[in-house]
Amino acid sequence: MGSQWPGMGQQLMEIPLFDNFLKESSETLKEFGLDYAKLYVGYYSTSIQIALTDLLCAIDIQPDGILGHSTGEMGCGYADGALTRAQTMRLAYYRGATIMAKREKMREAMAAVGLS
């Protein structure tokens, strides 16, 4: 997860519609005992992708095409209607849970480093 940063999406949360979309995504994770205020970066990133998609649709902006990489693929699945909000958030949950469960056994890793 290299493209996220602290406070990502915070200003967008000032838009009530966007904030409501984030809360709707959070609701889908209650079955796992997760809470909106404590979302792990993977779930939060996915919920932002969903909320951005919903916000753009709400103001009648439709994409001509959709492309995603890594966790962005889940957002694309939601954006093109192949996945529901709940399915997308569950997918993000299980992806994150699998990574966290396997991380102690992993001997290799990848790092994204920004240099100037």
ABEGO torsion letter per residue (X at the ends): XAABBBGBGAAAAABAAAAAAAAAAAAAAAAAGBBAAABBAAAAAAAAAAAAAAAAAAAGBBBABBBBBEAAAAAAAAAAGABBAAAAAAAAAAAAAAAAAAAAABABBBBBBBBX
